[in-house]
């Protein structure tokens, strides 16, 4: 899937968003992270390395991850 690691943190000092999710990738995909409320957050990666998405949620834990490569369609949920 190209996702090496991810970690969720409180976005301390953030004015708008309470949570920040960091990922590290080794393939360029559009990633979709679904939290405990069922809300999904998209993170597009056009380079390898560390990326992040900030969001608000009453249940911020990630319950599923999907990845999409435009040329290959959807990849499995992990």
N, C-alpha and C positions, 0 to 999 in steps of 0.2 A: 504494500500500500504506500510505501514511501514515507511513512510516519515513524521516526525513530523514537521519539519521546514526547510526552506532553505533561504539563503540570499546571494546576489551578491554584491561584493565590488571591487573597484579598487585595484589592487595588488601593492600598493605603495612600492617603493623600489625594486620591482621585476626586475631582469635583462632581463628575457626572456619573461615572460607572463604578460599581462596587466590586466587580470581579475582573480578573485578567487571566486569560489562558495563554500560556506559552507553549509553542510546539517547536520541534526540530525535525526538518524533513530532509530526505535524500532523493526525492523525486518531486517534480513540479506538478501538483494537482490542485484542484479546488476541494477543500475539506469542509465537511458539514458536521458540526458538533451539536448534539441534542442534549439539553439539560434535564433535570428532574421534573420540570414543569411541562416538558414537551416542546419548548421553544428551541429552534434551531438557528445556529449562527454559522455563517459562511466565512471562510478564510481562504483567499486565493493566494497561491504562492507562485511567483515567477522567478524565483532564485532559490538556491539551496541555503539552508542555515536556520536561524532562529526567527520565528514570527510570533505575533500575538494578536489576540482579539479581546476587546474589553466589552463587558455587558453587565446588565442588572438582572437579577433573578432571585425569587424566593427560595429556589432549590437549585443552586448553581452547579452541583455535581454533574459531571458528564456521564450519560448513560449509554450513548452510542456515538459512533464515528463512522462517517461514510466519506468516500473520496470519489471524485469524478475526473476522468481524463477525457477531454473533448473528443479525442480520436478513438477512444476505446469504450465509452459508455460508463455506466456505474460499476464500481467495484464493491466487494462484499462489505457488509457491516462488521465491525469488530467490537 
